[in-house]
Amino acid sequence: MFRNALGKTFRFLGYTVQYGCIAHCAFEYLGGVVVCSGPSMEPTIQNSDIVFSENLSRHFYCIRKGDIVIAKSPNDPKSNICKRVIGLEGDKVCTSNPSDFLKSHSYVPKGHVWLEGDNLRNSTDSRCYGPVPYGLIRGRICFKIWPLNDFGFLRASPNGHRFLDD
């Protein structure tokens, strides 16, 4: 009887470890559900919207200008940020705020991206902390899950003028 109970316990632990490994790989490499907070991505993503983030793009270096990404915050590694990619390495970007009379520009260094919120007047982004290392990107947001009346793929940036062409 003891041997039977011990066998069942080890089988249960084995299945638990297997399913845990599968879940870890799914969330690390495939993607997951993310609850976005804060006003920096309004009107595209509202506070408390739920989105699906896929992680394969970052592993295969398929992040493009205009994508909305989840990244580790350069200021606080314990928190994540949700921002739009404005520039990739080598791109010329506008580093000034929209209200600035004189516009300043810079180039995104190798291995970095330039991230900005869609709500430029209420966003802490690359204009504050500079270019973000590509390694801090956790995933790319594919579509909005909640609220249901807004379910689907995300709309284009309201700040398309921020994408500079040399």
N, C-alpha and C positions, 0 to 999 in steps of 0.2 A: 504494500500500500504506500509506504514512504517512497519507494522507488518510482511508483506511478505518479505521485504528486510532484516529485522532483523533476521527472521527465516533462510533465505538463508545464511546469514553471519555466524550465529552460527553453521549451518550444515557444512559449509565450514571449519570453525575453528575446529570443531569436527573431521572431516575427516583428516585434516592436522595433528592434534595431534596424531590420531590413526596411520597414516602412518609414522609419525616421530618416534613413539615408536617402530613400527615394524622394521623400518630401523635401529634404534639404536641397537635393540636386534640382528638383523642380522649381523651388523658389529662388535658388541662386542662379540658375542658368536659363530657365524658361521665362519666369516672370511671376507677378503676383498682384494682389489688390492693394491699392494705396489710398488712404484718406488724406486729402490735401487740406491744409489749414493756412489761413492768412489771406490778405487781400492782394498780394503782389501779382497774381496771374489773372485778376479780373479784367475784362469780362469773360475771358475764355474758360477759366476754372474758378468757380466761386468757393468761398470758405465752406468746408465740410463736404465738398463733392468727392465722390468715390470714383477712382479711375483704375484702369488696368495698365500695368507697366511691364513691358517685355524686356528681358535682359540680354538677349542674343546680340542685338545691335552693338552693344558696347564691347562684347567679346570679339566681334568680327570687324570692329572699327567702321561701322556703317552709320554712325551718327552724322546727320546732315544739318545744314543751316535751316532754321525754321522748326526743327524738331523740339518738342517739349520733353525735358529730361528730369529725372530725379537724381540728385547728386548729394554727396556728403557736403555739409556746409564747411567752407574754408575757415570760418570763424569759430565753429563749434562742431567738432567731429562726431559728437553724440547725436546731432540732429541732421535731418535731411532737408534739402531745399528743392523746390519745383520751379524751374525756369526754362525759358526758351533759348535755344542756341542761336546767337546772332552772328558769330564768327568762328571759323575753324583756324587751325594753325596757318599762318601766312596771310590771313585776311586782314584788310584794313577796316577798323571799326571806329565808330564815333564814341569817344570816351566821356563826353560831356552830357550834362542833363539837358532835357528838351527846352528848359527855360533859359539856359545860358545863351547870352548874345553871341559870344565868340565860341565857335565849335572847335574842339580839339580831337585829333585822331591819333591812333596808334595801330601797330600791327600785333596780331596774336602770335605769341612765341610758339616754337615747336613743342608738341606734346600738350598743348593747352586748348581750351575753348573759351569763348566769350559768352557769358550767360546774362540775360536780362529778363525781368518780369514784364508781362504785358501792361501792367499798371505802372507806368514809368514814374509817376509822382509818388507812389507808395510802395517802392520795392528796394530792398537792399540786395544788390547784385554786383556784377563785375565792375560797375562804375564805382563801387565802394571798395571792394576787395581785390580787384584786378582779375587777370585771366585765371581760369580754374584748370588745374591739371586734369587731363583726360581720365586718369586713374580714379578720380573721385566720382565719376559718373556711375550710377547704380543701374539705371535702366532708362528706356524711352517710353513715354506714355503713348499708348495706341488709341484708346477710346475711353469715353466717359461711361460709367456704369450707372451712377446715381447722381442726381435725380432721374427717374425714368423718363420724364418729359424731355430731357436733354440727352438721352442715351444715344451713343454713336461716336463717330470720329470727330476729332476736335477741329474747330474752324481755324482759318489762317490768322496770322498775327495782325492785330489792329495797328501795329507799328511797322508795317512793311517798309516804310521809308528809312528805317534804321539799318536795313540790309544794304551795305555799300557795295558798289561795283567799281573796281579801280578804273 
